Amino acid sequence: MTVALRLDSMAVNFGSVAGLTDVTLAVARGERVVLLAPSGAGKTTLLRAIAGLEPVVNGSVVVGGRDVTNDPPESRGAVYLHQTPMLFPHLDVAANVAFPMRLRGIDRDDISRRVSELLASVQVSELAGRRPGALSGGQRHRVALARAIAANPQMLLLDEPLASLDPGLRQDVRQVLTRTHLDGTGMLIATHDLDDAVLLADRVAVLLGGRIAQVAPAEELFRAPATVAIAAFLGIPNRITGRVEDGAFCSSMGRLPVGGAVPHGPVVAVFAVDAVTVATGDEQAGVFGEVVELHRHLRHPSIIVQCGSVTLEALAPRPVPSRGATVGLVIDPSVIHFVPGTDDA
């Protein structure tokens, strides 16, 4: 792939203490990569370091094939967009978007044409003559994105772009981000929100423990997290320690036949809520337990079932069994992911 951004063994301190210790990542031109991490993990610090706003203490930052590790922010070819975008209050929308092109000395007619294209791309053409104070939060985000693209950067660095928006505006800005044609620009979007990661990313880079722990398309990431710690961060609730031997996963729940390329020896079986259902009719339950709790979710309510020493979360059937009821559970072995080792989460 043609690389817009490459980070090699990059280290950045959190103030006076060690923070990001070994960050390696590549973003292709035209690609959207979501940097997914819990609060406090260093997402903002990483984006600011790429943009030249925080010092890099080790490793390198390469933007558009050029090592910019020691270059000033204005010479890096990367634009950093804060989660609360700032527009020039004395300029209207069109002039805000035109500003970075004016700095580069682009011809006035070309600026006018490009501004029209950019405003159309983020669906705010009708707002060209408005001042920022007359815009909604979602509109300001759109205009700020258009202005960032107008700078023609190699990389766009978006820091929690949806964090301060209500649900309606979040969806609005999500659509703009996914529909914006990036041409040769790479995009790195920092968020802690799992839904945003799934909906926005071509690939997701998980930042844990000061380094990139896994990079994968969202579907693959949730199906096959590389470690138990990643599975825990992703909210995958069922993590059972056991062993794989003689074609079966053996744990305190008993034996569960497995197939395919499964690691042998000590493993942790990782699987989502929808891999576990309550046995009905002629289905043969693989394990029995007591319902101890009901989790109410907007889309799929679930039940917490205590199966001896193991706690499982399963999709709630209709009608929902009452607390204290004994239920049989069916676990689909085809969607279980096995992580070698023991539970380190």
N, C-alpha and C positions, 0 to 999 in steps of 0.2 A: 504494500500500500504506500501511497505518497503521503508522507508524514507532515502534519501541520505542527504537532507538538511532540517532543520526546523528553522525558525526564529520566535521567540515569542516576540511580543511587543518591537521590537528592535528600539533603538533611536541612531542616529549618528548626531553630529553637523556638520555644514558647517563652518569650522574655529571656530570662537568664538561665532557664533549665532546658534540658533536652526535650524535644517534641517529636517532630517528624524525623525519623532516623534513616530510612532507606526506601525512598519512594521512587519506583520505576514504573513508567506508564507511557504509552504512545497513543496519540489521537490522529486519525487520518484526516486529510482534507475533506470537507463536506460531511464529516461524521459528528453525531451528537453522542458524547459520552457523559453519563451521569456519575458524579462522584458522590457515592452514598456512604454516610457515616453517622454515628450518633452525635448528639450535641457535645461539644468539647473535644472532639477527636482531632480537630485541626483543619477542617475543610476551608474555612476562610483564610487561615494562615497559608495554606497551600496555594490557593488562588492568588493571594496577594504576593507571595514569593515569586510565582510565575510572572506576574505583572511587574515585578521589580519594586514592590512596595514593602517587602520584608527581605532581610538579608539571607542568602543561601550560605550555609556554613560548610557544606560538602556536596559533591556531585555537580551535575550540570543541567541547564535548561536550554533546550534547542527548539527554536521557533522557526518554522519554514526552512529548515535545513541550516540555520545559522545559530551558533552558540551565543546566547545572549545573557549568560549567567551574570556577567559583570556590567552589562549595559544599563543605562538609565531607563526608567519606565517609558519615556516617549520614543525610545529607539528600538523597542522590543517587538513591535508588530503584534502586540496582544492588548486587548481592551478589557478592563475589569469593570463589571457592572454590579454595583452594590444592590442589596435586596430592597433598599428604598431608593429608587433612582432619583437623581437630582437633575432637573432641567434648568436652563437659564430663565429666570422668571420674567426678564425684560424682553425676551424674544418670543415670537409666536412659534407654533409648532414647526412650520416650514423652515424658519430661520434656525431653530435648534438643530434640525436634521442636517441643514446645509453647513453648519458651523465647521465640522472637521474637514469638509471638502474645501471650504474657503481657506483654511489654514494651509492646505496643501497646494493652493494656487490653481485649482481647477477652473477651467473656463466657465463663465457665468451661465451660458446656455446649457452646458453639460451638467452643471449643478442643478439647474431647474428641472431638467429631464430626470436626473437620478433621484431627486427629492420626490417627484411625482411617483416614480416607480416604487420607492421605498415606502411611502405613505400608503400606497395601494396594497403593497405586500403585507402590511400589518393592519390593513383595513381601517385606516383613519384619514382617508383622503379629504373627507368633509370637514376635518378639524384643522386644516392647514393654517388658517388665519387666527386660531385661538391662542391665548396665552396659557401657560401651564396652570395658573390658578383656576381656570375654568374647566379643567379636565378632571375626570374621575380617576381613581387609583389605577384601574385597569388600562385606561387610556394613556396615563403617564408611563406605565410600563411598556406599552406598545411603542410610544414615541421614543422612549429611551433606547429600546431595542433597535429601532430604525436608525437612530443617531449612531449607535455603536457599529452597526453594519456599514453605515456611510463612511466610517473611518477606514474601511477596507482592510481590516486586520487579518493576519494569518489565524489568530485565535480569538474567540470570544469566551470570556470567563464570567459566568453568571452565578452570583452568590445568593442562594436561596431565593430565586426570583418570584416564588409563589407564596413565600412564608407569611406575608402580611396581608394576604388577600382573603376575602370571604369566599365560600364555596363557588358561587356563581362566577366571580371574577377569576378564580383559579382556573376554572374550566376554559374561560375566555382566553386567558394568557397561554394556557397549555396549547390550545389550538393554534395560536399564533406561532409558538415556538416550533411545533411539529410541522406546520405548513410553510414556514419560512425557508426559501431556497438559499442554501448557504454557498453555492458555487465552490470556491476553493477554501472557504473558511471552516476551520474546525471549531467545535463548541464543547466546552467543559462546564457542566451545570452541577453545582453543589446543592445537595439536599439531604435531609434526614427522613424524608417522607417516602415510604415504600411505593405508594400509588403513583407519585410523581416519577419515580425511577422507572416503573414499568411502562408508563404511558409516554415518557419523553425519550427514552434511551435507545440508541442503536446497540450500545453495550453499556454495562454497569461496572464501575470500578468501586469495590468495597474498601474503604479505608478503616482499618482497625489496628490498634497497637502501634501506631506511628508509621505504618507502611501499607502498601496496597496488598490486601490479602487475597483478592480474587478479581479477575476481569472476565466477564462473560455476558452474552445476551441475557436479558432479564429472565426469559423462560428457562434457560439452562441453569442460571444462578439459583432460582427457587427450586428447581428439580434436583440439582446436584451441588449443594454447597460444599466447598472444599474442606471445611473444618466444622466442628461442632460449634465453635464460637460464632462463626458466620451464620449457621443455622439458627442459633439463639437470637442473634441480632435481627435476622429476617422474620422472627416471630413464628418459626416453625415449631409447634409445641411438642410434638411427639419425638422424643429422643431416648432410645432404649439401649442400654449397654448389654452386650452379649458376645457370642462367638459364632462364626460361620464354620461349620464342619459337616462333611458328608452331605453337601447339598441342602443344608438347612441352617436357619438362624436359630440358635439356641439361647434362650434367656430365661428369666424367672417366670415368663408367661408360658414357657414350653417350647416346642419346636415348630418353626414355620418354614415349609419348603420354599427355596428360592432357586432361581435359575439365572443363566447369563454369566457375565464376567463379574463375579462378586469376590472381593478380597477375602481370603481365609484368615482364620485366627481372630484375635480380639477386634471387635468393631462396635460402632454405635449406629443403630438403625435410626434413620431420620425420615420422618414422613409427615405430611400435612394432615389437617383435619379431615379433608375429603377422602383420605385413604382409609378411613375407619367409619363403618356404618353399623347400625343396629340390625342384627339378624331378624328377618321377618319370614313368615311362611316356611318354605322348604329349605331356606338357607341354613347352612351348618355353621354355628358360631365357633370361632377358634379360641375364644377366651371369654370368660364371664366376669362381671364386676358389678359394683354398686354405684348408682348415680349419686354423686356428692354435690354437684353444682350445675347450674344452667348459665351459659353465657349468651347474652342477648346481643346479636349483631344485626345490622340493618339487612344484610343479604342472607346470611346463612347462620341461624342460631346453632349453638353447639352444646354438648353436654360433657361434663367432666366425670369420668368413670374410674373408680379405684379398683384395680385388678390385683389384689394381693399387695405386693410392695411397689407395683407399677401404676402410675397415673396416666391415663390416656384421654385425649380430647377427640370426640367424634361428632359427626354431623347429627343434629337432633332430628329424630323422626317426627312424623305427625300421627297421632298426638304425641306431645313431648312427655316422656316418662317422668314421674314425680321423683323428688329427692328420696333416696332410700330404696328405690326400686332396683331389682336385679335384672340386668340386661346381658344378652349375648352379643358379642362384637365380631364383625367380619373385617379382617385387614387384607387389603389388596397388595399382595407381594410385588406386583409389577411396578408399583410406584414408590417402593421403599428405596432409599439411597443409603448405602453403607459407607461410613467413614472409618478407615482403619484407626485402631487405638481405642482409647477410653474417653469418657465424657470429660472434656476440659473446660466446658462453658461455665 
